[in-house]
Amino acid sequence: MASLSTPMRVYVEAGRFTEPDPDLPELAARIRGLLAAVAADDSWRRFLPGYTPPSAPEICAALEPLETHDATPFLARLAAVDLVWPSHRHLPAEIAEHAADRVVSLLGPEASWWTNHDVGCGAVNGLTPLFDSLLAGTNGEYFALALQIADD
């Protein structure tokens, strides 16, 4: 996951759950922690004055399922292509694709993937007052999170 991160733009986290039988609420708690880390980052603090990440139930409500076969290209695009300026690249496409494929493969074909995008209509359920894009996956033991954040 670290290879998908870019300073001040793409934040990642991966790990193993400590809770027994983790599910979407536990994944949402990890997402909330990542959002809090972004809000505490000196680069974004001034853009997020007074921001408190949504609660775990609010995060759950903002998430849409994503098919496993769509997770690799989504993750690669999230890491490589800027949300606001699509012609700007954070990472070379081949590096992002390779790393994304590795992450999705490690979680396995039975993993559940979630995003704050409604893939069908293109809407985004923002988790911050800025532009953001999230992909979260779990296989029930491990999780992987990637969040791109941008201002206009």
Secondary structure as GFF3:
##gff-version 3
##sequence-region A 1 152
A	DSSP	three_ten_helix	2	4	.	.	.	ID=ss1
A	DSSP	beta_strand	10	16	.	.	.	ID=ss2
A	DSSP	alpha_helix	24	40	.	.	.	ID=ss3
A	DSSP	alpha_helix	42	45	.	.	.	ID=ss4
A	DSSP	alpha_helix	56	62	.	.	.	ID=ss5
A	DSSP	beta_strand	64	66	.	.	.	ID=ss6
A	DSSP	alpha_helix	68	80	.	.	.	ID=ss7
A	DSSP	alpha_helix	93	107	.	.	.	ID=ss8
A	DSSP	beta_strand	112	115	.	.	.	ID=ss9
A	DSSP	beta_strand	117	118	.	.	.	ID=ss10
A	DSSP	beta_strand	123	124	.	.	.	ID=ss11
A	DSSP	beta_strand	131	138	.	.	.	ID=ss12
A	DSSP	beta_strand	142	150	.	.	.	ID=ss13
###
